[in-house]
Amino acid sequence: MSEAPAPAKKTKRPLWIAVVGLLLGAVALWGSSQLVWFAEFRDGGVRGTVLYTETGSQRAVALVPLALLALAGTAGLIATGGWPRRVLGVVLAVSGVAAVWIGVAGGSFGGLADGWPVAQLLGARGLAILGGILVTAGGLAAIKGAGRMPRLGAKYSAPGAKKKAAKDPETELWEALSEGEDPTATR
């Protein structure tokens, strides 16, 4: 009386959600590395007091490598399948958490002097946190949907690797016609 559950259909949606999340996370991390992360007034000798700034790539040197890891992880996510995709998802999720930690750690959000690039200081850390969250989400999506996501080159697998499902005889006749064969010929 009860019907057997239908096999899980492989959909491209979880793959593209993870890929877009990783790409946006990589862009956010790289953008954060280009903004000002540190500013202070220093004595410039003859010039007087000058504003000294450091960008994210100078102050938080792991931002660019994490962005490149997310970018490479995107290619790896598309190319792999099964347990290698899950392992890659774990690596990406951990690197996303590291990016969030970099964005949060060492940030002082009070007592900023006049003349400091406050918007860049807060925006840079916010972008790093957002990028870390996106990379973490992409990694977790890769872990969760690894079995349902399509794999690169899966449609070119050896014919013996695919199990043939029982088909309707009429459907087989129409497919034979589509392939240019005469379905009425004896085999």
C-alpha positions as CSV (number, residue, x, y, z in Angstrom):
1,M,0.0,0.0,0.0
2,S,2.8,2.5,0.8
3,E,5.0,3.7,-2.0
4,A,8.7,3.5,-1.9
5,P,10.3,6.9,-1.3
6,A,11.6,8.5,-4.4
7,P,15.4,8.7,-4.7
8,A,16.9,12.1,-3.8
9,K,17.2,14.1,-7.0
10,K,20.4,15.9,-7.5
11,T,19.8,19.6,-7.8
12,K,22.1,22.4,-8.7
13,R,20.6,24.9,-6.3
14,P,22.6,23.9,-3.2
15,L,25.8,24.0,-5.2
16,W,25.2,27.4,-6.6
17,I,24.1,28.8,-3.2
18,A,27.4,27.6,-1.8
19,V,29.4,28.9,-4.8
20,V,27.8,32.3,-4.7
21,G,28.3,32.5,-0.9
22,L,32.0,31.7,-1.2
23,L,32.6,34.1,-4.1
24,L,30.8,37.0,-2.2
25,G,32.8,36.1,0.9
26,A,36.1,36.2,-1.0
27,V,35.2,39.6,-2.5
28,A,34.2,40.9,1.0
29,L,37.5,39.7,2.6
30,W,39.6,41.1,-0.2
31,G,37.7,44.4,0.0
32,S,38.2,44.5,3.7
33,S,41.9,44.1,3.3
34,Q,42.1,47.2,1.1
35,L,40.4,49.5,3.7
36,V,41.9,51.2,6.7
37,W,42.1,48.9,9.8
38,F,44.3,51.1,12.0
39,A,44.8,54.8,12.5
40,E,46.6,57.0,15.0
41,F,48.1,60.4,15.1
42,R,51.9,60.4,15.2
43,D,54.5,63.1,15.5
44,G,55.8,63.8,12.0
45,G,58.7,66.0,13.0
46,V,58.7,69.1,10.8
47,R,55.3,68.2,9.4
48,G,53.7,68.2,12.8
49,T,51.2,65.7,13.9
50,V,50.2,63.4,11.0
51,L,47.6,60.7,10.7
52,Y,49.2,57.2,10.3
53,T,47.0,54.5,8.8
54,E,47.4,50.8,8.0
55,T,45.2,48.8,5.6
56,G,43.8,45.4,6.4
57,S,46.5,43.7,4.3
58,Q,49.1,45.3,6.5
59,R,47.4,45.0,9.9
60,A,45.5,41.7,9.5
61,V,47.7,39.8,7.0
62,A,45.5,36.7,6.9
63,L,42.6,38.4,5.1
64,V,44.1,38.1,1.6
65,P,45.1,34.4,2.0
66,L,41.6,33.6,3.4
67,A,40.0,35.3,0.4
68,L,42.2,33.3,-1.9
69,L,41.3,30.1,0.0
70,A,37.6,30.9,-0.4
71,L,38.2,31.5,-4.1
72,A,40.1,28.2,-4.6
73,G,37.5,26.5,-2.4
74,T,34.8,27.6,-5.0
75,A,36.7,25.7,-7.7
76,G,37.2,22.7,-5.5
77,L,33.6,22.6,-4.5
78,I,32.5,22.5,-8.2
79,A,35.1,19.9,-9.1
80,T,34.7,17.4,-6.2
81,G,32.0,15.3,-4.8
82,G,31.2,13.1,-1.9
83,W,33.5,13.0,1.1
84,P,36.2,15.2,-0.5
85,R,33.5,17.9,-0.9
86,R,32.6,17.5,2.8
87,V,36.3,17.8,3.9
88,L,36.6,20.9,1.8
89,G,33.4,22.3,3.4
90,V,34.9,21.8,6.8
91,V,38.1,23.6,5.8
92,L,36.1,26.5,4.4
93,A,33.8,26.7,7.4
94,V,36.8,26.9,9.8
95,S,38.4,29.5,7.6
96,G,35.2,31.6,7.7
97,V,35.2,31.4,11.4
98,A,38.8,32.6,11.4
99,A,37.8,35.5,9.3
100,V,35.0,36.5,11.7
101,W,37.5,36.2,14.5
102,I,39.9,38.5,12.8
103,G,37.2,41.0,12.2
104,V,36.1,41.0,15.8
105,A,39.4,40.6,17.7
106,G,41.3,43.8,18.5
107,G,38.6,46.2,17.4
108,S,38.0,49.2,19.6
109,F,34.7,50.8,18.8
110,G,34.9,53.7,21.2
111,G,37.1,56.7,21.9
112,L,37.9,57.5,18.2
113,A,39.5,60.9,17.7
114,D,38.4,63.6,15.3
115,G,40.0,63.2,11.9
116,W,40.1,59.4,11.9
117,P,38.6,57.5,9.0
118,V,35.9,56.1,11.3
119,A,33.7,54.8,8.4
120,Q,36.6,52.9,6.9
121,L,37.6,51.5,10.3
122,L,34.2,50.2,11.1
123,G,33.4,49.2,7.5
124,A,36.6,47.2,7.1
125,R,35.9,45.1,10.2
126,G,32.2,44.8,9.2
127,L,33.2,43.5,5.7
128,A,35.6,41.0,7.2
129,I,32.9,39.7,9.5
130,L,30.4,39.6,6.7
131,G,32.9,37.8,4.4
132,G,33.7,35.3,7.2
133,I,30.0,34.6,7.7
134,L,29.5,34.1,3.9
135,V,32.5,31.7,3.7
136,T,31.3,29.8,6.8
137,A,27.8,29.5,5.3
138,G,29.2,28.3,2.0
139,G,31.3,25.7,3.8
140,L,28.3,24.5,5.8
141,A,26.2,24.3,2.7
142,A,28.9,22.2,1.1
143,I,28.9,19.9,4.0
144,K,25.1,19.6,4.2
145,G,24.4,19.2,0.5
146,A,27.5,17.3,-0.6
147,G,25.4,14.2,-1.6
148,R,22.8,16.1,-3.4
149,M,25.0,18.5,-5.4
150,P,26.0,17.5,-8.9
151,R,29.7,16.7,-9.5
152,L,31.8,17.9,-12.3
153,G,31.9,15.4,-15.1
154,A,29.3,13.1,-13.5
155,K,27.3,12.8,-16.7
156,Y,30.4,11.4,-18.4
157,S,30.8,8.5,-16.0
158,A,31.3,5.0,-17.4
159,P,28.0,3.4,-18.5
160,G,28.3,0.5,-16.1
161,A,28.5,3.0,-13.2
162,K,24.9,4.1,-13.6
163,K,22.0,1.8,-12.6
164,K,19.3,1.7,-15.2
165,A,15.9,2.3,-13.8
166,A,12.9,0.3,-15.1
167,K,11.4,2.3,-17.9
168,D,8.0,2.3,-19.5
169,P,8.1,0.2,-22.8
170,E,6.5,3.1,-24.7
171,T,9.2,5.5,-23.4
172,E,11.9,3.1,-24.6
173,L,10.3,3.0,-28.1
174,W,10.2,6.8,-28.3
175,E,13.8,7.0,-27.1
176,A,14.9,4.5,-29.7
177,L,13.2,6.6,-32.4
178,S,15.0,9.7,-31.1
179,E,18.3,7.9,-31.3
180,G,17.6,6.9,-35.0
181,E,17.0,3.2,-34.4
182,D,14.0,1.2,-35.6
183,P,12.2,0.1,-32.5
184,T,10.2,-2.5,-34.4
185,A,13.2,-4.4,-35.7
186,T,13.9,-7.6,-33.9
187,R,16.9,-7.5,-31.7
